[in-house]
Structure formats: structure tokens, C-alpha cells
Amino acid sequence: MGDETLTLILAGGEGSRLQPLTRDRAKPAVPFGGRYRIIDFVLSNCLHSGMRRILVLTQYKSHSLHKHLRDGWSIFNPQLGEYVTAVPPQMRVDDAWYQGTANAVFQNWYLAERSGAKYVLVLAGDHIYRMDYAAMLTEHHDSGCDLTVACMPAPLHEASRFGVAQVNADGRIEYFQEKPDNPAPIPDRPDEALVSMGIYVFSIDALREALHADHDTTSSSHDFGADIIPMMLTRGPVNSYRFGGPSGRVSPDRYWRDVGTIDGYFGATMDLLQPIPPLDLYQLGWEIRSDAPQHPPARTTSGVSGNEGVCVNSLVANGVMISGARVSRSVLFPTVKVMDGAVVENSILFEGTQVGPGANLRNCIVDKDVCIPAGFEVGVSQAADRERFHVSEGGVVVIPKSYQFQP
């Protein structure tokens, strides 16, 4: 059904809770996992699921995202009707930027109309997970419903951050509320609620009617969760699709994370370093692809002091050099250099970071192109860190991109 489906990836969010990592880039363009961008996960899912007609709706600080799509995802053949195309706001409907997720799709509806698609797959570009969308499309077709919403159980105390669904025995959604103050638990599972993952399959005619009706409603926030799904429930049955079921194509690890905060992003990254990671990056046939610049292999070597470079339980990308230093439980992006006597623990170092001799980094994220001075300490004194850098609620120190240390 992939050739009958148009995929719309919503990638225009500001990502304010992920500052300062989103100071100069859109949230889907934030680096993740040592070599990827966040949007690579949803794009890889599309690739493996046979979704080859993809529009990426961008808005906020989108230059690096557009560059990444060009450099890493110009892999489809337009002559076969395949494409990954970035679509910035064009003000075709009125003189406003995107006013919500549904409005972003409405403003570009002419692209859906001329695609000839029967189904529209709507995805968020800022979540970390693996999923076979083809299986969801098949279930949507078989259900006879105009809308299918992907859902998963979540702890009840976290459910107020999401849309919460209540379903009947046939999997039909009977009630839906976006970010409720008091989420309803799953029957017989009082500690969990069934939440929306922000993944929707629409039959195209039904989506057209809903978007036009929503556009004409002055009180609407023009959001899929807050407005479109409740509207669809008044018009007919809405199907729920349980995430993580066996599809025969992707291993059902059932891992999905919204990395919208520094602590959420840091925790999802550290998940990759668990003895058995909950997210399988190594399944053959379902690789996460990305832009792949040419760098030499990573290397550990002895420093001038005679200390050997040591790397323990870490993800280390190409071009990294660990010279007489110790790196443990960390993620190092390409071309990072850690010099003699330095210690890096429980940290994430973005591309181009240089850690000077004897520096000590713990529980931190260092954005691109930062040079840590010799002997400098991060994550040792939280009081000192707060005077200079952003420190999350969970105590993660973030050094922004191209930060200049004063002599």
C-alpha cells in the first residue's frame, strides 16, 4: 500500500524545552546516538516500510535540517515517483506561518491533492523509535475506518503529556482527550494509560473534509490531537493500532521516546549503552541510515604521558581520537578528540568537540565545535556549572554550540 500513500512528516516545531540544543537548529535536526539526527529514525522507518513519497514540513530554524535531508536523504528516484521533499511555509492559504500541526497540513493540502494518494500517513519528526508503518496501513485498510491512531501504554503519571485514548474490545477509540489533567487508566491496568504516539493514517477524503472544517472553526487550535481526532470521533468509528506488534519485518522492541527535554534526550541516549539496549540499532535489514561523511576510523592511542587511551561501554563514531584519556559510558560523535589525562564519563560529545589535557567531564552534553580547556571541570560542581551553563532538572550540564571559554 506504500504506492497509494503520501507521508507527511511534521518537523516545524520550535523545541523550546530542548534548549540550548535547539538554539541554532530545529528539534528533528538535533544529533542523536553518535552519528544520526533525530529525524533519521522516522525517515528510516519510512524507507523500510516502503513509504517512498515523503513531504517534510519544516519551519523553525530549518537550514541544518534542509541540508541534512539534501546530503543524507537524496536517495529516492523521482523518475519512479519517489521523493523526500522539504516544504517550508509558503503562505498559500493566508499570510500566517503554520498555526498548528493540522494547519501545517492544511496549508500544503494542494500537494496531497495532486499526489493521487488514497491514504495519508502523518508522522512527527522528533521521536526515537522503529516501526513498520506498512503493518499499520494494512490494519487501517482492513478496519474500514477513516482514521487509525497508533497507541501504546504509558505510565499513568506521565500520560498527561500526551493524548489519551479509551478503546473498546474491538480496538475502536470511544473517547480521546489531548493532555488531560487526570488521564483515564487502561481497564484492569490502573497504573497505565493508552496514549497516542502522534502517528496517524487517514483516508484522504476524510482528512480533506476534516481539515477544511477545522480551518473554518475560529475556536480551533488547529492541532491533530486537540481538534482533528475529537472531530473524527463525531463522524464515525476511529481505529487504534497497538504499537509493537509482530510485523515480521522489524523486531518488536516496543521502544518509543519523545526526546523533547534535555533529560529525556539524555536518558534516551544513555539507553543505547545498556547491556541489552531497549532500542535495537543492529537489526540487519532495518538499519537507521543517515548522512555519512568520510572520516578515518576511530582510534585509541597512548598520550605523551605514556597513558593508554581507554574506552569503556561507549559509542564512538568515525574520526574520534582518544589519546591517553579515559572515556566511559559516553557517546562521541565524529572527529571528537579527547587528550592526554582527560576523563569523560556519562557524557555526550557532539561533532568537533575537543577535550583538553587533564579535563574532567561528567554528566554533560557538549554541542558542536567546542574546545574544553586543559584541566577544566564540568559536572563536578553543580553550583559552578549553573553560573556558566544550562543545567537540567536532572543535573545534566549543557555547553552550547561553539561556546568560547574565557582565558
N, C-alpha and C positions, 0 to 999 in steps of 0.2 A: 504493500500500500504506500510505500515511500514515494512512488512517482505520482501519486494522487494527493500528496501532502505538501503544503507550504509551511516551513518552520520560521517562526518569529522569535528572536531572542531579544529580551528586554535588557539593555545594557547601558541605560542612560542615568542610573541612579547616582546621587552625589556621594554616598558612602561616608557621611559625616562622622559616624561612630568609629570609623576606621582611620581617622586622622592620627598622626600625620602621614600615614602611608598613602592616603588619597589626596594629599596636598597638590600633587602635580599630575595625577593620573586618575582615571575612572576606576571604580572598585573592581570591575571584571578584569582590568589590566594589572592588578596587583600581583607580583610574583608569588609563586607558591611551590613548595616541595622540592626546591633545589634547581629546577630547570623549567618549570611551567609558569603560565599565567592562570588565574582562576578560571577564565573563560574557556581554557583548553579542555576542561572536563566536560562541559556541556557540548562543545563542538566535537570532541572525540566520541561522545555518546551518539551524536547525530551521524557521524561518519560510519560507525559500526552498525547503526540501526538502519542504514540505507536512506537516511534523510539527506538529500543532496541539493535541495533548493532552500537556501537559508538566508534570511534577512536579519541583520544585526542592527537594532535600533539604538543609536548612540546619542549622547547629548553632552554630559558633563565632562570637561577636560579630556576630550576623546582622542587627542592626537596620538598618544602612545598606543592606544587600543587600535586605532586605524592602522598604524604602522605594523603592529603585531599581526593583524588579520592579513595585511598585504604580504609580509615576509614569511609567515608561518602557515597560512591557510589558503594560498593561491594554488590549490591542488585539484580543484574540480574542473571539469571540461565544459565551458559554456556552449560548445557546439552540440553537446548532449543534453542541454537544458539544465546543467548543474552549476551552482554558484554559491559562494559565501560573499554577500554584499553588505557593506556598512551603509546605513541610511541615517544621516544626521537630520535634525529637524529642518523642514523646508517651508513651514508655514503655508501649506497648500490650502488649509481649511480656513484659518484666520491668522491674526498677527501675534499669536501666543506660542511659546515653547510648549513642549509636552506638559500637560497638566495632570498626568496620572498614567498608570500603566495602560488602562483601556483607551485613554485619549491618544497615547502614542501609537497604538494600533489603528485607531480611527483616522488619525491624520495621514496615515500611509495606506489607507484601505484600497486606493486605486491599484497598488502593487499586488494586493491579494486578488482583486477582481481580474486583472489581466493574466494572472498566473494559471488560471484554469483549474485550480486545485478544488478537490471535494472536501478536504479536511484542512484545518489549521491547527498546528501544534504550537502552543505558546509556552515559552520557557524563560526562566530567569538566568541571567548570565553570571551570577555571583554565588553559586553554590558548589560544594565539593561532593561529588557522588559519581557512581557509574550506574547506568540504567539502559535497558533495551526498550527504546520507545516503540519499536515495531510491535512488541507484545501488547503494549497499551493501546496502540491503534487498532489492533485486531479485536481486543475486547470492546473497545468503543464501537466498532462496526457491528459486532455481534449483539451488543446491548440494545441497539435501536434508539439510544438516547441522542440528544443533540449536544450534550456536554458530558465529558468524563474528567474527573478531578483526581489526580494522584494523591494518595493519602498514606500516612504512616503513623504508628503510635508514638507518642512523646510523653515524657514525664508531665504529670498534671501541673506541677509548679512552673513549668516552662511554657505551657500551652498558650498562655495569654499573649505571647509574642507572635502567634500565628493565627490563621483562620482555622476554626474548629468545626468539624462536621459530626453530625449524628446520622447514622445509617441504619437501615432495616436489614432483615435477614437476607434479602436479595442483593444487598450492596448498593441500594439506591439511597441517595442523600435526602433525608427528610427535613433537616434543619442545618443551617450554616450561619456562623457569626464570625466576623473578622475581629481578631484580637480582643476577645471578651474579657471582662474583668474577672468573671467566675466561670472558667471553662467547664463544660459538662464532661464527666468521665465516661469512658467506654463501659457499657454494662458488664458487670462481673469483674471489672478491672479498675477499681476505684482510684488507683494511683496513676492512671494514664488517660490521655485524651487522644482522639483521632484528629490529626492536624493536616492541613493542606500543605503540599510541597511547592506550590506555585507552578505546577505543571498541568496544563490543560490541553485537551483535544476537543475542538469544536467542529461540528458540521458547518460548512462555510455559510450556508444560507441563514442558519440560526444566529451565527455570530454577527453577520451583517445587520440583521434586524435588531439585535441587542445593542450593538454599538451605536446605531442611529437613534434608537430610543434613549439610550444613556446620554448621548450628545444633546438631545433636546430637553433633558431634565436639569433645570438650573440648580437644584439642590444636590446633585450628584458630585461625589469626589472623583468620579471617572476612574475608578480602581476596579480591577477584576475581582478581588476578594470582597471588598466592601459593597460593591454595587452590581457587577455583572452576574456573579453567581446567585445572589438572592433574587435578582430579576429572573434568571433562568428557572429557578425553582418554582416560580409562579406560572411558568409557561408549559411545564412538562417535567417528566422524570429526569433526574441528573444522576449519572452513574459515578461510583467511586472505584478507583483502581488501587489495589493494595500493593505498595512498593515492596520489591524484594522477592517476589515470587519467582519460581524457576522459569527461565525462558529458553534454556538450552543453549544460550549464546554467551551470556555474561554470568560469572559466578555470583550467587545471591549473597553478597556480604552485608546488604541492608544498611550501608553506611551513607548518611546524608548529613551534611553540616552547612548551616548558614554562618559564614565567617564574617559577619557584619560588625564585630567588635574586635579590638586588639586581643582580648583574652580568648575569644572564640577562634580567631585566626591562629593565635599561638598554640592553643590546645589542639586544633586540627593538624597543625604541622607536627607537633610532638607525637600525635597518634601514629604518624608514619614510622616512628622509632621504637614502637612497642615490639617485644619479642615476636609476636604474631600480629602484624598491623591489621586493624579492623578494615582498612581500605586496601584492596589488592591492586597494586600498581604493576604487578608482574605477570598477570594472566596473558598468555600468548593469544593473539587474536583480538584482544581488547586493550591494546596499549593506549596510553594517553600521549598523543602527539603534540608537538609544539614547534616553534621556530628553533632551529638547531645551528647556531653559529659554530664556525670551525675553531676549536681550541685544542691545544695539546692535552694528553692525558693528565689526570690529577697525579700529584706526586708528594710523598713524604721524604724528607731528607734531613741529614744532620745539620745543625747550625754551627756557627763559628765557635760556640762554647763546647762543642762536642756532643751536645744533647741530641738524641734522635727525635725526629718528628713522630708523634704518636697520634693516631686517630682511632677512637673507640665509639662504636654504636652511633655512627653519624652518616648522613647522606652528603656525599662530596661530589660536586659536578666537575666537568672537564675544565682544565686550566687552573685548578686550585693548586697552591703550593703550601705545604706545611713544613716549615724549616726549623727544626729544633724546638718545636712548640707542641703543646698537648691540646687536642680537641676531643671533646666527649659530648655525647648526646646533643649534637648540634646539626644544623643544616647549612651547608656552604654552597652558595651559587657560583657560577663560573667566574674564574680569574681572581678569586679571593686569595689573599696572601696573609699567612699567619707566621710571624717572625720569631726569632730565637727567644726562648724563655717565656713566651706568651701562653696564657691559659684561656681557652674558650670552652665554656660549659653551658649546656641547656640554652643555646642561643641560635639565632637565625641571622646569617650574614648575607646580604644581597650582593649582586654582581659588583665587582670592582672594589670591594672593601679591602683595606689594608690594615692589619693589626700590628702595631709596632712592637719591638722587643720588650719583653717583660710586662706587657699589658695584661690586664685581668678582666675578662668579660663573662658575666653570668646573668642568666635570665633576661636577655635583651634581644631586640631586633635592631639591626643596623641597616639602614636603607642604602641605596647605591652610592658608590663613589665617595665613601667616607674614609679618611685616614685617621686611625686611632693612634694618638701619640705614644711613644715609648713610656712604659710604666703606668699608663693611665688605667684607672679602675672604673668599671661600670657594673652595677648590680651588687656592689659590696656595701655601700652606704646609701640607703634609700633617701635619706634627708638630702645628701649631696646631689643625688640624681634628680630629685624634684626641683632643685634650683636651676637646673640646666635643661632638662629634657621632659618629655611627656612620660608619665608613669601610670599604667593602667590600674584599675581596681584590684587586679590580681597581682600587682607588683612587677609587671613586665615593663622594662625601660625601652623606649623607642627613640633612636637617634635618626633624625630626618635626613632625607636625601641631600648629598653634597654639603653636609654640615661642616663648618670651618671652626676648628678649635683655636682658641686664642693662645698665643705663646705665653 
